[in-house]
Amino acid sequence: MHVVAVDGPAGSGKSSVSRAAAISLGFGYLDTGAAYRALTLASLNKEIDPNQLDAGTIDQSFDYEISIDPINYWVRAFGKDVTEEIRSEKVASNVSEVAKLPQVRQYMRNLTRKIVEKCDFPGIIVEGRDITTVVFPDAKTRVLLTATEEVRLLRREKELPPGSQVAEVVTERDKNDAKVVDFLTPAEGVILIDSSNLTFDETVDSLVKIIQETEVSNG
């Protein structure tokens, strides 16, 4: 199976670009950030304490499911659909505090690998922070998708509800996450896509081309 790892900062377009590329290629798609967001929501709702999580309690503590079908995408936690709710400003404002916990990151690494192991697509695009360096450092294709802060703020502004403190959310998220992982500099063997001056379709085409070229070069 062709595993594609896509990393990048908030507002870089990781999710939308990866999902569109997966549809184009007939691959599966995994938004790893959704798990962090769902865990954050569960923490805010007092359904789970992130401090109690560890690698050995993946199947018992966090009741979480996600679709890896890029066309039929959904996220469920504790028996309810949270696909839209996890995108709220409240969750976005708190997710870094949960994601920075070492035990949570270890938990999520194992959870991500378990989901990918069950994938029955010919390939899967896995996107999120530290995917190219920690979770899947041996992925066949590794890409860092980025853009200038100005461009990323404009993109996030379109995603969040009117009146949201977009700049504060994005810059604070970047600052907090940067303490845990370097998501702005491509590691050795990771291909950089700077989408600052690219349209959405051009960015998707760039990712698809890289994946296809890697498939050919690696056999």
Summary of the structure (lengths in Angstrom):
residues: 219
radius of gyration: 16.4
end to end distance: 11.6
largest distance: 49.3
contacts: 712
relative contact order: 0.22
helix: 51%
strand: 15%
